[in-house]
């Protein structure tokens, strides 16, 4: 029961058990932080003693996982395309390997090629990990392509 859960319970679940890539996540990055700084802040939340070498290794693995060139780590969000920002948001959301990843309109506003790239990233994540994905979309055809099961709200 997440609605009535205490902050302590939510703290244990947030990002580790359940992670969210919100709608318009492309605009969620701090404009004065590089992608590297954003990822490192997230890593330091979990382990204040993580070394720079450990963080660098994890950052590179995350970039590889979402098919972004490692040079993106030094970019600010405004220097990236919509698809790059979306994949960076996915990398941020899976930093702790959650059991459930919620993607809310993950491909909205992306052109068809970028949408295909982002969907390919999501499908590869699904294959490579033991993560469940809740894919929220207004596009029923797209939902059918990516989902094992579909629930339609009328």
Buried (B, 14 or more C-beta within 10 A) or exposed (E): EEEEEEEEEEEEBBBBEBBBBBBEBBEBBEEEBBBBBBBBEBBEEEEEEEEEEEBBEBBEEBBEBBBBEEEBBEBBBEEBEBBBBBBBBBBBBBBBEBBEBBBBBBBBEBEEEBBEBBBEBBEEBBEEBEBEBEBBBEBEEBBEEBBEEEEEEE
